[in-house]
Every structure is written in C-alpha cells, then in structure tokens.
Amino acid sequence: VAGVSVGTLYQYFGNKEMLVAGIVERGGLDSEVLLRENLLVMGDAGPRRVIEAGLRGILAQLQPYRVLLAEVFQVTPYASTTGVIPMLETRMSDVLRTWLITEGQAYQPVGGNVGIVLLTRAVVHLTLRHLSDPRPPDDALFIEAIVSFLSPGLRRRAQ
C-alpha cells in the first residue's frame, strides 16, 4: 500500500512492533499539534469546553484509523515495550500545562502537577481504549462522560 518493499521498511523499523509503534507515535504527534491549535482558538473557554473540543478533534482526526488501532491493540504489546504511552502522556501533559499558563490562568489542577499527570493519563488511556474498542459507545456519549469525569480536576482559582 505504501509503495515500498518490506526490506525498505525494515531499514527504518527493527521489527513489526516498532513499525506499529511508529504509526501510533505519529498519530500521537499529530494529535498534539491538533490540540495545541484548538487551545489557541479556544482561549479561556473553560475546562469543560476545552476538553470537549480537544476530544472531538482527536476522535475526528483518528476516525479513519479506528479499525487499525483495534487490531494493533489486540495483537501487539507495544504499550509496555515501546514507551509510546508514556510519550503520549508526557506530550499531552505539556499541552495542558501550556494552556494553564497561557490561556487557562483562571484554573488550577486539583493536586497540582500530580493532578495534571493523572488527568492526562486518564485522557490518553480512555481515549485509546475508546478508539480501539471494536464496538465503542457513541463518540458524543464518550466525550460527555470524559468531560464530566475530568473537568472537576481543573477548578477555578480563588480570586
């Protein structure tokens, strides 16, 4: 499909797991760019609207790859061997920190830095699970549940 030989692929990727991890990592990096762009447009819209817009954008962007993701998660132990999940968590934590510093200054994470880490781990894990679920719930219901679950983790600063 890519128009290159298998031998050419293995010049860049040591094995199938690394190829799959590269695909997932590329999707994560693209999602980070999308989130950063969304946050610039959202400004200080508040955590609920920011989380909702971010999830909606990521789900729409990754929609074409859902079948691939479902297959990847079923056959590859990439999460524990390649470091892709911690990389996604770190990058998404950085996105959240940037928003809090630049636009979301009226909000603070419950638990400080630990709160940021937990929020982003939850978003990454639950979103990947949702995307890879062969029979996922409706995206709108997923987004509503995540927003309701996560937005209390960012509270308005005391004036």
Secondary structure, DSSP 4 states (H G I P E B T S, - for coil): --SS-HHHHHHH-SSHHHHHHHHHHHHHHHHHHHHHHHHHHH-S--HHHHHHHHHHHHHHHHGGGHHHHHHHHHH--HHHHS-HHHHHHHHHHHHHHHHHHHT-TTEEETTHHHHHHHHHHHHHHHHHHHHH-SSPPPHHHHHHHHHHHHGGGEEEPP-
